[in-house]
Amino acid sequence: MERPLPGRGSIVLARDGGKIGEFAERFAGSSDVFRHNGRKPTASINFPTAHDGFTLCDLVSYSERHNEANLDANTDGHNDNLSWNCGVEGVTDDAAIIKLRKRQLRNILATLFLSQGVPMLQAGDELGRTQRGNNNAYCQDNEISWVDWRLRSVNQDLLRFVQLLARLRRLHVEFRRETFLKGAASRASVKDVTWLNVGGTEMKQGEWQDGNLRTLGIWFGKRNDLQGRLLLLLNADDTERKFLLPAAPADEPWIRQFDTALDTYQATSLGHARDYRLDASSAALLEC
């Protein structure tokens, strides 16, 4: 699923197994790192990319650095970028690869904006800016490192998705808590978060240790309410997975706020659906 970049408190989508527990800890605000001395989730700064390293677009387009333009025989910059080119290195006209890269961008952005802590987005990443695989562009005062504002029209769909995520984070306090998620019931017998398996039941200890598990449901409790209202579904598997949905409060309909496998982000009623089919390598946010 996802993992932190070393020393950065950041999360990026990864396809390797055995990371489900670590992902949950990072998504919940990394209390193991920041809780001491009374610090809050806001002590954690989450970011998949920064000024050093790949841009977000390059993170899903290159598996290797390409710093030849720096005139140092491509020996400068980081070797391990925790990136994946989705099957083809660099620029491609393969429609399937382009589609997968766009989905991966949405996956990374969704988990960035909906995680506890403070999200940091590198300028231009909301527009799909590329440095052509250069991960050490400090010496490039040219189109390699500049932000091309014409990308606003080229990648309008990506920009709209970022705007949607920012709006959801601002609207729902569940995504920007002042205290760490505990996964335990409060005085009103409401859990702040419940981690679900694809069967719609709470994750068991053995499942957290399953190295092949790449799916997770995150069911948020809501303050002053009896049940959860927001459900984030994650599937980093290579195949579609069917999630059984928990019972919606007061038999209300499910509303899909987004599904990263889709190119449209219009809120859509799912009625009283009892399950949700989530495509491979995708995430969906449901609300009721």
Phi, psi and omega in degrees: 000266184227160179208155180280143171286137184307127174074008185241348183062029186248160177231136177224153182290127178232152185259356182282152181275180177075014184245006188296319179292318179295320177302313181300319179297317181290319180298325183279000175111005177058054180297333179296336180263321193250351186292330186298154182062024174074016181286156184254174178303334180292353174286343182268124174257116183259129176203134177277334180218157177216189183294332174265127179111192180289154164284170180297319178300318181288335179298332179253009183238345183225135173262345180230153175288152178223079187254025182304326182295345179278355175060038177232033177056030179058033179256352181269167179083169182290145175272324183256103185256002183049041182248168178211128185276004178065018174117341180221134181279120174079205185298137179211156173251012178289114185299322181293320179292317179299317180297316180295319179297318178297321179295317179296322175301315180294322178300312181296315181296319181298313181289332176295308186285335184261359177278154174291149185110189183255118179283138175237124181244124179293136180304128179099340180293332177288351180250357182079033181294142178236148171248020177059035178085004178278121182251017180210058192271021181301332184266006184252094175266070184201195185296344177295318184255349180287156171270119179270104185289349175293343178294343177303321180274328181292319184242048180301324182296320179293316179298318179297324180293318177298318178298320178298314181297318178298321179293319179295319179295319179291326184283325187247115180296339179303334183267359182214057183288155176268349178233157182288145173296138182247335185070022181234157182286143175272187179298335178271013180060036178240123176286141178289332176205143173233127180269123188247148170268180183294343178278000178080011178248163185296139180303137177264160184305318181296329180291325178297335181267358183285112182291347180262355184281125180228026180230149180199140171249138181239108188254106185275132168282158181240137181301141179059030178225164183270338184215168178292157181232341183240132182227114177260123180251135182232133178223103177263012179284167179273000181229160176297143177231142178260122177261127169281134185266142174293162181294128179287142180301138176054027177057037180280157180285153174278140175242124176275118178278323173194158171221120187293348176281349182256153180267354179247147186236029177282131176301130188229131178285133176255008182064217181259048180301143177256350176212165180220128179267119184250124182297165178300147176049058181208169180221152179217143176246121179247147180224147177220000000 
